[in-house]
Amino acid sequence: MNKPTESDSNYRNLELMSTEELLQNINKEDQTVAYAVGKVIPEIKSLIDILFLKMSKGGRLFYMGAGTSGRLGILDASECPPTFGVPHDLVIGLMAGGDQAIRTAVEFAEDDKEQGYKDLLKYRINKTDVVIGIAASGTTPYVVSTLKVCQLKGITTACICCNPDSPITHYSDFPLVCVVGPEFVTGSTRMKAGTAQKLILNMISTAVMIKLGRVKDNKMVDMQLSNDKLVDRGVRMIMERSSLSYDKAKSLLLKFGSVRAALNSLK
């Protein structure tokens, strides 16, 4: 199988480059990532459409990954509640090795072919849910084996990977294959591949939340008011849509707990 993610870097003798050369060349490679993601938009659209239908009927979104891929899934999942005001169990990120692996690598955790589905069973996974496997190589056993079992049980599957025709695509109803080519440091998929995965995850969660009504105009009207900056942002949203002063808008926001609820009280 051709593995672009394992191909030799386009650059040699990195240790001999100046700091300026290193940064310019890394940036040059990074600029190719958004273009590669753009090629996958039709496939991303198909996934988002089915995801919207499933989540509209009570389904959940699960991300499964290992290493960098797992951490990116957990990051995206953890940002949905504060950004869109959704429950913490609507978008769930799981990774090989569990929570410990978020900060510290757990040896051989990604090679466990049975643990992934066991992790899903803790959440009573069912056919209304969607499971997205994230693996730059497309070969991670923890992820591939989980999608295989999910498919057998009629659970909708998808994947985000960077190698064409990799094993993970064979068990994905919606394979998102974003080929970014060789990394600046050979095989270091936390770089271009990780950036591509992050961009695609941004698209998936943001688009589906907008479709689910969690954004009004271009504002996060359901965001959690978890710090002063967000309270101030919420106050200004209310002022923009009403004739209230800053203090009155703030009082209303704190009373109702969200921009949406505060605005609805004015109708």
C-alpha positions as CSV (number, residue, x, y, z in Angstrom):
1,M,0.0,0.0,0.0
2,N,1.3,3.4,-0.9
3,K,1.7,5.5,2.3
4,P,2.2,9.2,1.6
5,T,2.4,9.8,5.3
6,E,5.5,7.6,5.5
7,S,7.2,9.0,2.3
8,D,10.6,10.6,2.6
9,S,10.5,14.4,3.3
10,N,10.9,16.7,0.3
11,Y,13.8,18.3,2.3
12,R,17.2,17.0,3.3
13,N,19.7,17.8,6.0
14,L,17.2,19.7,8.1
15,E,19.8,20.1,10.9
16,L,21.9,22.2,8.6
17,M,19.1,24.7,7.9
18,S,19.0,28.1,9.5
19,T,16.1,29.0,11.7
20,E,14.7,31.1,8.9
21,E,15.0,28.3,6.4
22,L,13.3,25.8,8.8
23,L,10.3,28.1,9.4
24,Q,9.9,29.2,5.7
25,N,10.0,25.5,4.6
26,I,7.6,24.3,7.2
27,N,5.2,27.2,6.3
28,K,5.6,26.3,2.6
29,E,4.4,22.8,3.4
30,D,1.6,24.0,5.6
31,Q,0.2,26.1,2.8
32,T,-0.6,22.9,0.9
33,V,-2.9,21.5,3.6
34,A,-6.0,23.7,3.1
35,Y,-5.9,22.9,-0.6
36,A,-5.8,19.2,0.1
37,V,-8.7,19.5,2.5
38,G,-10.7,21.4,-0.2
39,K,-10.6,18.4,-2.4
40,V,-12.4,16.3,0.2
41,I,-15.3,18.8,0.7
42,P,-17.9,16.7,-1.3
43,E,-17.2,13.7,1.0
44,I,-17.3,15.9,4.1
45,K,-20.7,17.2,3.0
46,S,-22.1,13.7,2.6
47,L,-21.0,12.8,6.1
48,I,-22.4,16.0,7.7
49,D,-25.7,15.5,6.0
50,I,-26.1,12.0,7.5
51,L,-24.7,13.2,10.8
52,F,-27.3,16.0,11.0
53,L,-30.1,13.5,10.4
54,K,-28.8,11.2,13.0
55,M,-28.2,13.8,15.7
56,S,-31.6,15.4,15.0
57,K,-33.1,12.1,16.1
58,G,-31.1,11.9,19.3
59,G,-27.9,10.3,17.9
60,R,-24.4,11.1,19.2
61,L,-21.1,11.7,17.5
62,F,-18.0,9.7,18.6
63,Y,-14.4,10.3,17.7
64,M,-12.0,7.4,18.0
65,G,-8.2,7.8,17.7
66,A,-4.7,7.2,19.1
67,G,-1.8,9.6,19.7
68,T,-2.2,13.0,17.9
69,S,-5.3,11.8,16.1
70,G,-7.0,10.8,19.4
71,R,-6.0,14.1,21.1
72,L,-7.5,16.1,18.2
73,G,-10.8,14.3,18.5
74,I,-10.9,14.9,22.2
75,L,-10.1,18.5,21.7
76,D,-12.9,19.0,19.2
77,A,-15.4,17.1,21.3
78,S,-14.5,19.0,24.5
79,E,-15.0,22.4,22.8
80,C,-18.6,21.7,21.6
81,P,-20.3,22.2,25.0
82,P,-18.7,25.6,25.8
83,T,-19.0,26.8,22.2
84,F,-22.5,25.6,21.3
85,G,-24.1,24.9,24.7
86,V,-24.7,21.2,24.0
87,P,-24.5,18.4,26.6
88,H,-21.1,16.9,27.3
89,D,-22.4,13.5,26.1
90,L,-23.4,14.6,22.6
91,V,-20.0,14.7,21.0
92,I,-17.6,12.3,22.7
93,G,-13.8,11.8,22.1
94,L,-12.2,8.5,22.9
95,M,-8.5,7.5,22.5
96,A,-6.3,4.5,22.9
97,G,-4.9,4.4,26.4
98,G,-7.8,6.4,27.9
99,D,-7.5,9.8,29.6
100,Q,-3.9,9.0,30.7
101,A,-2.9,9.0,27.1
102,I,-4.0,12.6,26.5
103,R,-0.8,13.8,28.2
104,T,1.5,10.8,28.2
105,A,1.9,8.1,25.6
106,V,0.7,4.7,26.7
107,E,2.9,2.0,25.1
108,F,1.1,-0.3,22.6
109,A,-2.4,1.0,23.5
110,E,-3.1,1.8,19.8
111,D,-2.3,-1.9,18.9
112,D,-5.2,-3.2,21.0
113,K,-7.9,-4.5,18.6
114,E,-10.6,-5.1,21.2
115,Q,-10.4,-2.1,23.5
116,G,-12.0,0.4,21.1
117,Y,-15.4,-1.2,20.9
118,K,-15.3,-1.9,24.7
119,D,-14.8,1.8,25.2
120,L,-17.9,2.5,23.0
121,L,-20.0,-0.1,24.9
122,K,-19.5,2.0,28.1
123,Y,-21.6,4.6,26.3
124,R,-24.2,2.1,25.1
125,I,-23.4,2.8,21.5
126,N,-26.3,2.1,19.2
127,K,-27.5,2.5,15.6
128,T,-28.6,6.2,16.0
129,D,-24.9,7.1,16.7
130,V,-22.1,7.9,14.3
131,V,-18.5,6.8,14.9
132,I,-15.6,8.7,13.2
133,G,-12.2,7.0,13.3
134,I,-9.2,9.4,13.1
135,A,-5.9,7.9,12.0
136,A,-3.4,9.6,9.7
137,S,-1.9,6.3,8.6
138,G,-5.3,4.6,8.3
139,T,-3.9,1.5,9.9
140,T,-4.2,2.0,13.6
141,P,-5.6,-1.3,15.0
142,Y,-7.5,0.4,17.9
143,V,-9.4,2.5,15.4
144,V,-9.7,0.1,12.4
145,S,-11.0,-2.8,14.5
146,T,-13.5,-0.6,16.2
147,L,-15.0,0.6,12.9
148,K,-15.1,-2.9,11.6
149,V,-17.2,-4.1,14.5
150,C,-19.4,-1.0,14.3
151,Q,-20.1,-1.7,10.6
152,L,-21.1,-5.3,11.4
153,K,-23.6,-4.0,14.0
154,G,-25.1,-1.4,11.6
155,I,-23.6,1.7,13.2
156,T,-22.7,4.5,10.8
157,T,-18.9,4.9,10.4
158,A,-16.6,7.4,8.9
159,C,-12.9,8.1,9.0
160,I,-10.4,10.9,8.6
161,C,-7.1,9.6,7.2
162,C,-4.3,10.7,4.9
163,N,-3.4,7.6,3.0
164,P,-5.5,6.4,0.1
165,D,-7.0,2.8,0.2
166,S,-5.8,2.3,3.7
167,P,-7.5,-0.4,5.9
168,I,-9.6,2.1,7.8
169,T,-11.4,3.2,4.6
170,H,-12.6,-0.4,4.0
171,Y,-14.7,-0.1,7.2
172,S,-15.9,3.5,6.7
173,D,-19.3,4.3,5.2
174,F,-17.9,7.8,4.7
175,P,-14.1,7.8,4.2
176,L,-12.5,11.2,4.2
177,V,-9.1,10.7,2.7
178,C,-7.0,13.9,2.7
179,V,-3.7,13.3,1.0
180,V,-1.2,15.9,2.2
181,G,1.9,14.1,1.1
182,P,5.2,13.7,2.9
183,E,5.8,15.5,6.2
184,F,8.6,18.1,6.7
185,V,10.1,15.7,9.2
186,T,9.6,12.2,7.6
187,G,6.7,10.4,9.2
188,S,5.8,13.2,11.7
189,T,2.1,13.2,11.1
190,R,1.4,15.6,14.0
191,M,2.4,18.2,11.3
192,K,0.6,18.4,8.0
193,A,-1.6,15.4,8.6
194,G,-2.6,16.6,12.1
195,T,-3.4,20.1,10.6
196,A,-5.6,18.5,8.0
197,Q,-7.4,16.5,10.6
198,K,-8.0,19.6,12.7
199,L,-9.4,21.5,9.8
200,I,-11.8,18.7,8.9
201,L,-12.9,18.3,12.5
202,N,-13.6,22.1,12.6
203,M,-15.7,21.7,9.5
204,I,-17.7,18.7,10.9
205,S,-18.5,20.0,14.3
206,T,-19.1,23.6,13.3
207,A,-21.3,22.8,10.3
208,V,-23.5,20.2,12.1
209,M,-24.0,22.5,15.1
210,I,-25.0,25.4,12.8
211,K,-27.5,23.0,11.1
212,L,-28.8,21.9,14.5
213,G,-29.6,25.6,15.2
214,R,-26.8,26.3,17.7
215,V,-25.7,29.5,15.9
216,K,-27.9,32.5,15.1
217,D,-26.7,34.7,12.3
218,N,-22.9,34.3,12.9
219,K,-23.1,34.3,16.7
220,M,-22.6,31.6,19.4
221,V,-25.9,32.4,21.1
222,D,-25.8,29.2,23.2
223,M,-22.2,29.5,24.4
224,Q,-21.4,28.8,28.1
225,L,-20.7,31.9,30.1
226,S,-17.6,30.4,31.7
227,N,-15.4,33.6,31.9
228,D,-15.5,37.4,31.9
229,K,-14.6,37.5,28.2
230,L,-17.5,35.4,27.2
231,V,-19.9,37.3,29.4
232,D,-18.7,40.5,27.7
233,R,-19.2,39.0,24.3
234,G,-22.7,37.9,25.2
235,V,-23.6,41.3,26.5
236,R,-22.5,42.9,23.2
237,M,-24.6,40.4,21.2
238,I,-27.7,41.4,23.2
239,M,-26.9,45.1,22.8
240,E,-26.5,44.5,19.0
241,R,-30.0,43.1,18.8
242,S,-31.8,45.4,21.3
243,S,-31.7,49.0,22.6
244,L,-30.4,47.9,26.0
245,S,-27.5,49.6,27.7
246,Y,-24.4,47.5,28.6
247,D,-25.5,47.2,32.3
248,K,-29.1,46.2,31.5
249,A,-27.9,43.7,28.8
250,K,-25.5,42.2,31.3
251,S,-28.1,41.9,34.0
252,L,-30.5,40.2,31.6
253,L,-27.8,37.8,30.4
254,L,-26.8,36.8,33.9
255,K,-30.5,36.3,34.8
256,F,-31.3,34.0,31.9
257,G,-27.9,32.3,31.5
258,S,-27.5,32.5,27.7
259,V,-27.7,35.0,24.9
260,R,-30.5,33.0,23.2
261,A,-32.7,32.9,26.4
262,A,-32.0,36.6,27.1
263,L,-33.0,37.6,23.6
264,N,-36.1,35.4,23.6
265,S,-37.2,37.2,26.8
266,L,-37.4,40.4,24.9
267,K,-39.8,39.2,22.3
